[in-house]
Amino acid sequence: MPTATNGSVSLYYDRAGEGAPVVFVPEAGLGGWLWGWQHAAVAGPHEAVVWDLRGTGRSDAPPGPYDLETLAADLEAVLADCGIPNAHLVGCGLGGAIALRAARDSSRVATLTLFGTAAEGEAFDLEPLFAPPDDRDALRESLTAGLSTDFREAQPDALEGIVDWRADGDAERDGWEAQVAALEGFDATDWLVEVTQPTRVIHGGADELVSPAAGTALARGLPRGEFRNLEGAGHLCFIERSRTVNDLLLGFLADRTDEST
């Protein structure tokens, strides 16, 4: 099992494919399963790296609270362990905030693709998405906060698969609380101008956890930001609209890879 270390903390990751690296940064409390719909599409033309935040899944869960600087340092440790000098980062929610911080502080970030992300911690309301991994009913119910009614009704089998994955790889309450503590006091509005990497902000139009208006404001505050709205999709829009998102992501990466060659 490949692991990176930041101090005494072991961080699990998985990598597959070859080419320009794409590193996925998950939402608070959610395991690497979250990016399964993108991993399969990316791990061909690119190297795909998926990892578990400290406090989640197969990574260590030291006592919290955690701060954003530490979580960004964890990401740096994963990149270093993989020998990645320059990566395309893809993040959701807390993972998007971590990616923003890394883009400001690290020389290893080429581009950002951010889902359900805002520039201020007070714009995040992630509590409804948490459920104990040993409570399947609660896991299923909490998905009403992350996925639209249309998707849940049309894809019952996919919903049960997600419940299985969550039961196997999501964070316990202590780990989740330690992670979301990193958003307390988070305010990137004054330093967004320092994030000069090309950034695509993608938001579900029906996101109940982070307002699409906050995503629009984030994109406007970034020097090279652009905003895409997926009408009717929830916070986990990259699951609901995986084909559309994969096309957007691969097109964005192809254009930026061409620019750098």
C-alpha positions as CSV (number, residue, x, y, z in Angstrom):
1,M,0.0,0.0,0.0
2,P,1.8,3.2,-1.1
3,T,2.0,5.9,1.6
4,A,3.5,9.3,2.0
5,T,4.4,10.8,5.3
6,N,4.1,14.3,6.8
7,G,6.0,14.2,10.1
8,S,4.6,11.1,11.8
9,V,1.4,11.0,9.8
10,S,1.0,8.3,7.1
11,L,-1.1,9.3,4.0
12,Y,-2.5,6.6,1.7
13,Y,-2.5,7.2,-2.0
14,D,-3.1,5.3,-5.2
15,R,-1.7,6.1,-8.7
16,A,-2.4,4.7,-12.1
17,G,-1.8,5.7,-15.7
18,E,1.0,7.7,-17.4
19,G,1.3,11.2,-18.6
20,A,0.8,14.6,-17.0
21,P,-0.2,14.0,-13.4
22,V,-3.7,14.8,-12.1
23,V,-4.1,14.7,-8.4
24,F,-7.6,14.5,-6.8
25,V,-8.3,16.1,-3.4
26,P,-11.5,14.8,-1.8
27,E,-14.3,16.4,0.1
28,A,-14.2,16.4,3.9
29,G,-14.8,12.9,5.3
30,L,-15.2,11.2,1.9
31,G,-12.8,8.5,0.8
32,G,-11.0,8.1,-2.5
33,W,-14.1,6.4,-4.0
34,L,-15.4,9.9,-4.6
35,W,-13.3,10.3,-7.7
36,G,-14.0,6.9,-9.3
37,W,-16.0,8.4,-12.1
38,Q,-13.1,10.7,-13.1
39,H,-10.2,8.3,-12.3
40,A,-11.2,5.9,-15.0
41,A,-11.4,8.7,-17.6
42,V,-8.2,10.4,-16.6
43,A,-5.9,7.4,-15.9
44,G,-5.1,6.9,-19.6
45,P,-4.0,10.1,-21.1
46,H,-2.8,11.2,-17.6
47,E,-1.4,9.8,-14.4
48,A,-4.2,9.8,-11.8
49,V,-3.4,10.1,-8.1
50,V,-6.1,9.7,-5.5
51,W,-5.4,10.0,-1.8
52,D,-7.2,10.0,1.6
53,L,-7.0,13.1,3.7
54,R,-5.6,12.6,7.2
55,G,-8.6,11.4,9.3
56,T,-10.1,9.5,6.4
57,G,-10.0,5.9,5.2
58,R,-6.5,4.3,5.1
59,S,-4.6,7.5,6.1
60,D,-3.7,8.1,9.7
61,A,-6.2,10.0,11.9
62,P,-4.3,11.9,14.5
63,P,-6.3,14.0,17.0
64,G,-7.6,17.3,15.5
65,P,-8.4,20.0,14.9
66,Y,-6.5,20.2,11.6
67,D,-5.7,23.5,9.8
68,L,-5.6,24.2,6.1
69,E,-1.8,24.7,6.2
70,T,-1.3,21.2,7.5
71,L,-3.7,19.6,4.9
72,A,-1.9,21.5,2.1
73,A,1.4,20.2,3.5
74,D,0.0,16.7,3.4
75,L,-0.8,17.2,-0.3
76,E,2.8,18.5,-0.8
77,A,4.0,15.3,0.9
78,V,2.0,13.1,-1.5
79,L,3.3,15.0,-4.5
80,A,6.9,14.7,-3.3
81,D,6.5,11.0,-2.5
82,C,5.2,10.4,-6.1
83,G,8.0,12.5,-7.5
84,I,5.6,14.9,-9.2
85,P,7.2,18.3,-9.9
86,N,4.0,19.8,-11.5
87,A,0.4,18.5,-11.1
88,H,-3.1,19.4,-12.2
89,L,-5.2,19.5,-9.0
90,V,-8.9,18.6,-8.9
91,G,-10.7,19.3,-5.6
92,C,-14.2,19.4,-4.1
93,G,-15.3,21.5,-1.1
94,L,-12.7,21.3,1.5
95,G,-10.5,19.6,-1.1
96,G,-11.0,22.7,-3.3
97,A,-9.8,24.9,-0.4
98,I,-6.8,22.7,0.1
99,A,-6.0,23.0,-3.6
100,L,-6.3,26.7,-3.5
101,R,-3.9,27.0,-0.6
102,A,-1.5,24.6,-2.3
103,A,-1.6,26.7,-5.5
104,R,-0.7,29.8,-3.6
105,D,2.1,28.2,-1.6
106,S,3.6,25.5,-3.8
107,S,5.5,25.5,-7.1
108,R,4.1,22.1,-7.9
109,V,0.6,23.2,-9.1
110,A,-0.1,23.6,-12.8
111,T,-3.9,24.1,-12.9
112,L,-6.9,23.9,-10.7
113,T,-10.3,22.4,-11.3
114,L,-12.6,23.1,-8.3
115,F,-16.0,21.7,-7.6
116,G,-18.4,23.1,-5.0
117,T,-15.7,25.4,-3.6
118,A,-15.9,28.9,-2.2
119,A,-13.3,31.5,-1.1
120,E,-14.6,31.8,2.5
121,G,-15.2,29.1,5.1
122,E,-18.5,30.6,6.1
123,A,-19.9,29.7,2.7
124,F,-19.5,26.0,3.4
125,D,-22.3,24.0,5.1
126,L,-20.9,20.4,5.0
127,E,-22.6,18.9,8.1
128,P,-25.6,17.5,6.2
129,L,-23.2,15.3,4.1
130,F,-21.6,13.5,7.1
131,A,-22.9,10.1,8.3
132,P,-21.2,7.4,10.4
133,P,-19.6,4.8,8.2
134,D,-21.3,2.0,10.2
135,D,-24.8,3.4,9.7
136,R,-26.0,2.5,6.1
137,D,-29.3,4.2,6.5
138,A,-27.7,7.5,7.6
139,L,-25.1,7.2,4.8
140,R,-28.0,6.8,2.3
141,E,-30.0,9.6,3.8
142,S,-27.1,12.1,3.9
143,L,-26.7,11.7,0.1
144,T,-29.8,13.8,-0.3
145,A,-27.6,16.7,0.6
146,G,-25.0,15.9,-2.1
147,L,-27.0,14.5,-5.0
148,S,-30.1,15.8,-6.7
149,T,-33.4,14.2,-6.4
150,D,-33.5,13.4,-10.1
151,F,-30.2,11.5,-9.9
152,R,-31.1,9.6,-6.8
153,E,-34.4,8.5,-8.3
154,A,-32.9,7.6,-11.7
155,Q,-29.9,5.8,-10.3
156,P,-30.8,3.6,-7.3
157,D,-28.2,1.0,-8.0
158,A,-25.5,3.7,-8.2
159,L,-26.8,5.1,-4.9
160,E,-26.4,1.7,-3.2
161,G,-22.9,1.4,-4.6
162,I,-22.0,4.7,-3.1
163,V,-23.3,3.6,0.3
164,D,-21.1,0.5,0.1
165,W,-18.0,2.6,-0.7
166,R,-18.8,5.1,2.0
167,A,-19.2,2.4,4.6
168,D,-15.7,1.1,3.6
169,G,-13.8,4.3,3.2
170,D,-15.3,7.4,4.8
171,A,-14.2,9.1,8.0
172,E,-15.5,8.6,11.5
173,R,-17.0,11.6,13.2
174,D,-13.7,12.6,15.0
175,G,-11.8,12.7,11.7
176,W,-14.5,14.6,9.9
177,E,-14.7,17.2,12.6
178,A,-11.0,17.6,12.6
179,Q,-11.0,18.2,8.9
180,V,-13.9,20.7,8.7
181,A,-12.2,22.7,11.5
182,A,-9.7,23.8,8.8
183,L,-12.5,25.9,7.2
184,E,-13.0,27.9,10.3
185,G,-11.6,31.3,9.6
186,F,-10.7,30.4,6.0
187,D,-10.8,33.5,3.9
188,A,-8.9,33.5,0.6
189,T,-10.5,36.7,-0.8
190,D,-7.5,38.9,-0.1
191,W,-5.0,36.4,-1.6
192,L,-6.9,35.0,-4.6
193,V,-4.9,37.3,-6.8
194,E,-1.8,35.3,-5.9
195,V,-3.4,32.1,-7.4
196,T,-2.3,32.7,-11.0
197,Q,-2.7,29.2,-12.3
198,P,-5.5,28.6,-14.9
199,T,-8.6,27.6,-12.8
200,R,-11.9,26.2,-13.8
201,V,-14.6,26.4,-11.1
202,I,-17.5,24.0,-11.7
203,H,-20.6,24.1,-9.6
204,G,-23.8,22.2,-9.5
205,G,-26.7,24.6,-9.9
206,A,-28.7,22.9,-7.2
207,D,-25.7,22.6,-4.7
208,E,-27.2,22.9,-1.2
209,L,-23.9,22.8,0.6
210,V,-22.0,25.6,-1.1
211,S,-24.0,28.2,-3.0
212,P,-23.4,28.5,-6.7
213,A,-23.1,32.2,-6.1
214,A,-20.1,31.6,-3.9
215,G,-18.5,29.6,-6.8
216,T,-19.2,32.4,-9.2
217,A,-17.5,34.9,-6.8
218,L,-14.5,32.6,-6.4
219,A,-14.0,32.4,-10.2
220,R,-14.3,36.1,-10.6
221,G,-11.7,36.7,-7.9
222,L,-9.1,34.5,-9.6
223,P,-6.8,36.1,-12.2
224,R,-7.3,33.2,-14.6
225,G,-10.6,31.8,-13.3
226,E,-13.6,30.7,-15.3
227,F,-17.0,29.4,-14.0
228,R,-19.2,26.6,-15.3
229,N,-22.6,25.9,-14.0
230,L,-24.2,22.4,-14.2
231,E,-27.9,23.2,-13.9
232,G,-29.9,21.0,-11.6
233,A,-26.9,19.1,-10.3
234,G,-26.0,18.8,-6.6
235,H,-22.7,19.3,-4.7
236,L,-21.3,16.1,-6.0
237,C,-22.0,17.2,-9.6
238,F,-19.0,15.3,-10.9
239,I,-20.8,12.0,-10.0
240,E,-24.2,13.1,-11.4
241,R,-22.8,14.5,-14.6
242,S,-19.7,12.4,-14.9
243,R,-19.7,12.3,-18.7
244,T,-20.0,16.1,-19.1
245,V,-17.5,16.7,-16.3
246,N,-15.0,14.3,-17.8
247,D,-15.2,16.0,-21.1
248,L,-14.8,19.4,-19.5
249,L,-11.9,18.2,-17.4
250,L,-10.0,16.4,-20.2
251,G,-10.5,19.3,-22.6
252,F,-9.2,21.7,-20.0
253,L,-6.2,19.6,-19.2
254,A,-5.4,19.0,-22.9
255,D,-5.5,22.7,-23.6
256,R,-3.2,23.6,-20.6
257,T,-0.8,20.7,-21.3
258,D,-0.5,22.0,-24.9
259,E,0.3,25.5,-23.5
260,S,3.1,24.1,-21.4
261,T,4.8,22.1,-24.1
